Amino acid sequence: MKRNFKFFAAALVAASVVVAGPAIAQTELVVVSWGGAYTASQQKAYHDPYMKKNPGIKIINDDSAPEAVAKLRAMNEVKNVTWDLVDAVASDAMRLCDEGLAEPINADKDLAPAPDGTPASKDFGDLLVSECFIPQIVYSTTFGYRKDLVKVKPTSVCDVFDLGKIPGKRSLEKKPINNFEWALLCDGVAPDKIYDVLGAKGGVERALKKLATIKGHVIWWTKGAQTPQLLADGEVVIGSTYNGRLFSLIEEEKQPVGMLWDWQVFDLDGWIIPKGTKNLAAVKKFVRFATDTQRLADQAKFISYGPARKSSAPLVSKHATLGIDMKPHMPTDPNNAKTTLLYNYEFWADHQDDFTQRFQAWLAK
């Protein structure tokens, strides 16, 4: 029921009465994510609606997801976990789970069923790749390029390695994941043999040798918002980032940027609850809400990532403000998914620490 606030205020003045309502005690939940357009989509789809329904909860965003594994390890060493929920890619979630740094999740107990009663375990299906991981989205890492700064439109991911065809600065993520896969692919390795080669003797060296051909022309990024900014500023002519960041740059900001979908790398992203959170019951309630069918579909109204629930997919339609159909902008659209690499979660969960050390040592040379 709406109150007549003008009448209420006038009555208080007339009666010379000062009324102070009881303050609502707030629980602050620190939610760690990736910043930029992605956190904005979570804010609109999850955080704001939840805080409106639950005025005793205040969600604080932290953009430290790229460093989440290292920071959670450090927090656990000093036994002071200050985060309540962390957005993580599947391989990082596996590592954190294996190390005992994430809470196990009982999907059918802790997560909401689909509207027709289908248990969460069946609704998420094969995307529940770890007992500690709660999937949110299917996304891809791919390339955007400045249409007005390249003389020849790139058509292959291997054009990134061709300085003659596409001269100018590139941006690549400052870690081996994806870069090693693309390097081997463009060095002649068959797509279905990439992880066999990468895991064998000499595989890492082969990937680094290919990356060395463009090393002097690369700006290395650590956060998903950086490549869109570099492209917008004209500091790079082509660069990798998450497909949803490029959607925002192209469709919302109207920058002269094109999408290169060739050999995009599919991956999963979702939540883990850090072991040691001081707000376990409160954060589990939020996660149940934030991963239900409607909320995952709602996020797809703001950014072009596919929802992880089967029941959410039919609810994806138009962008909330632009009014454009979102389906053609999804990485899973048939026109965009003609050539794709499926990220090997288990491989990277096993090799990431070692390969990262070798990659960083190569960067420092």
N, C-alpha and C positions, 0 to 999 in steps of 0.2 A: 504494500500500500504506500503510495507517495504521500509524503508529508507536505503541508503548505508551510514552507519555511519562512515566507514573509510574515504570515499571520503569527507563527510561533515566535519569531524574533520580536515582533511588535508587542506581543503579550508579555514577553519577558521584560522589555523596557518599561512598559506601563506598570508592571508590578514591582519593578526594581529588584528583580530576582536574578541571581547568577546561578546557572545550573552547570555543573561539571559532571559529565558521565564517567563511568569507570573506564580506565584505560585497558585496552585489550593487550594482554601479554603476548608478545610475538616470539615465535621460534624462527631463527634465521637459518636458512638452508643455503650453503655455499655450493653452487652448481658450476662445475668446471666444463667448459666447452671450447669451441674453436674461434669465437668472435665473429665480427663482420656480419655478412648476410645470413650465415647459418645460425648464429646465436639469435639474430633478429627474428628468424622464422620460428625458433623455439619459444622466444618470448611471446610472440603473438599466438602461437598455437597451444602452448602448454602453460607457460608461467603466468601470464596475465589472467587467463580464465581460472586457473587454480587459486591464485591469490584473491581473486574476486569472490570465489566461493568459500575461501578459507582465510578470513581476515587475520587470523592468528599466525599465519605463515608469511614470511618475507623471504623471497628468493633473491640471492645475491649472485650475479654472474662473475665468473673468473675465466679469463681467456687462456689458461695455462695448459690446455689439452695437449699441445705438441710436446710438452715436457712432463706429462703426467706420470709416466712410469718412473723416471728418475726422482721426481718430487715425492711420489708416494713411498718409494723405497726409503728416502731420507726421513720422511715423517715417521715411518714405522721404526726406524733406528732410534729415534729420540722419543718414541712412544707419545707423539703428539699429532694426531691426525686432525687437521682443521677443515677438511673437505667432507661434504656429505654425499655428493653424487658426481661421477666423472663420465664425460662422453669420451668413448675410446673406440678405435678401430678394433676389428675382431682379433687380430694377432696380438695386440697389446693387452686386450682383455684376457686372452689365453695365458699370456705370461704372468699377469697380475694374479690370476686365479691359481696357476701352478705354484706361485710363490707364497700363496696364502694371504695376499694383500687385498683380496676382494671377497665380498660375501657371496656364498652360494645362493642361487635363486631356485625356488620350486615354482616352475612356470604356472602350473594349474592352481596352485594355492596363492601365489603372490601377485599374479597378473590377471587382468579381467578376461573373461571369456568373450568370444565374438557375440554380436547381437543375437544370433540364432542359437546360442548356447554352445557352440563349438569350443572345446577347451583351448586355452592359449597355446599349449604345446603343439596342437594340430594346426592352429591358425598361423603360428610362426614357422612350424615345420622344420625343414633342414637348416633354417637360418639360426637356430639355437645351437651354435657351434661350441659353446662352452657353458658349463653349469653356472658360471658367474656373469654371463653376458646376456643383456636384454636388448635385442635388435630394435633399431628405430628405422633405419633407411638402407636402401641399396643405392650406392652412388658410384661415380667413376672419376678417376683422375685422367684428364685429357688436356688438349692444348687449345689455347686461343691465340689468334694472330691479328695484328693491325692491318686491316684491309687496305688502308691508304699508305702504308709504309713498306709493303712488299710488292715487288714488281711482278712476281709470279705467285699465284695462289697455291699454298701448300695443299697437297692431296694425300700425302703419306706421312706417317710419323717419322719416317726416315729422312724426310726433308729437314727435320730439326738438326740432323747431323751433316747436312749439305750446305756448307757455307757459301758455295758458289751459286746455288739456286736461291737460297734465302740468306743473304748477308745481313749482319747486324747482331745485336745482343739477344741472347735467349735468357729465360729464367727457368731454373730447375729446382726441385726441392732439395734441401741440404741433407739428404739421407739416401741410402742405397736403394730402398724400396722403389719400385717402378722404374727408376733410372737404369738399374741393372737389367731388368726385363727388356726395356726398349733398346738398350745398347746391344744386347745379344741378338734380339730380333733383327736389328739393322746391321748386324755383323753376319747375317746369314743363317742363324739358328732357326730351325722350324718351331713354330709356336708351341706345339705339343711337347717339345724337347727342352724348352727353356730351363725348367727347374732341374732336369737331369743334368744339363750342362753346368748350371750355376752351382749345383751341389757337388760336382766332381772336381778333381784336382785341376787347377788352372782356370776354372770357370770365372772366379772373381777377377782374376788378372785379365782375362779376355774382355770382360765387361768394362773394366777400368781403362783398358787400352783404347776401346772405342770411345769412351767418354773423354779421353784425353785429346781426341781430335777437335773437340769444341771447348775444352776447359777454359781457354783464355777468353772466350766470348760469352761466358755464363755468369749471370747474377744469381746467387743461391738464395732461396727463400726458406723461411722457417714457419711462416703462418699463412694460411689460405688467403688472407686479404691482400698479401703483398703482390702477387702476380697481377691481379686486376688493377691495382694502383700503378704498377710499372707499365702495364699496357696503356692505361688511360693517360699516363704522363709521356708516353712515347719513348721510355727508357729502354724497352725491349720491343722487338718486333714479333716475337713468338714466345710463349711460355706455358708451362704446365700449372694446373691448379684443379680444384674440384669443379665438376660440371655446373653445380648450382651457383658457384661464384661467378662463372662466366655468363650464366643466364641472367643474373642480376646486372652485370656490367652491360650486357647487350640490350636486354629488354626493358630494364628499369632505368638505367643511366643513359641509354641510347648512345653508347660509345661505338666508334667505327671498328668493331671487333667481330671476327668470324670464328666459328667453331670448327675444330679439326677433330672428328670423332674416330679417325682411323686408329685402331688398336688401343682404344680407351681401356683402362684397367678397372674392372668391376671390383668393388669391395663392399664390406658391411661396416656399419657404424652403429653404435648403441651405447647403453648405459652400463656402468659397473658401480656397485655401492662399495666404497672403501671399507675394508675391515678396520674397525676402530672408530667409525663415525659415532659422535655423541647423540645423534638424532635418528637412530635406526628406524624406530617405529614411524616417525614423521616422514622420513624420506621414502619408506616403502609405500606409504599412502600416496605420496606424490607420484611415484613411479607407476603405480597401478593406474592412476588417472592419465598420466602423460603417455602411456603406451597402449591405451585402449584403441578400439577401431576408429572412432571418430577423431581422436586427437592426431593419430598418425596421418589420417586423410587430410586433416586441417593443415598440417605442416606443408603438405604438397600444394596448398593454395598459395604459398609464399615463396617456395623454392623448388627447383626441379629435381627433387630426389624421390625415388620410388619408395612408398611405405613398405615396411617389412611384413605387415600382416596381409594375408590373402584377402581377408574381409574388408580391408581398407581400400584396395585397388579400385573397386567399382564406384567408390565415393569421390575419387579424384576427378575433377572436372576443370573448372576455370580458375585462373589466378584471381585472388581476392580483390585486388585493386585494378589490375590491368584489363581483366575481363577476357584474356586470351586462353585458348584451350591449352592445358598443361601437358597433355599426353605427348604431343610431338617434341616436347622439350625434355622428356625423360630419357635417361641413358639406355633404357631398355626398349625404346621405340624401335621397331624393325629397321627403319631408315637410318637410325643412328648406330645400330648394333650389328652392322654387317661384318665387321672385324673386331673382335673383343678378346681381351685376356682376362681370365678369371684368376684373381689374386689367390695365391696358395697360402691360406692362413697358417696351417700347421708348419709348413716349411719355414715361414718367416718367424713364427713363434720360437722355433728351434735355433735359427741362425742369426736373428737380428742383432744381438749384442756383438757377436764376433764380426759380422759383416760391417756393422756400423764403425767399429774400431778401425777396420782396414780401410774403409771409405774415408774416414776422418784423417787418417795418416796420409792417404793419397792426396787429399785436399791441401794438407799442410805443406806438401813438397813444392 
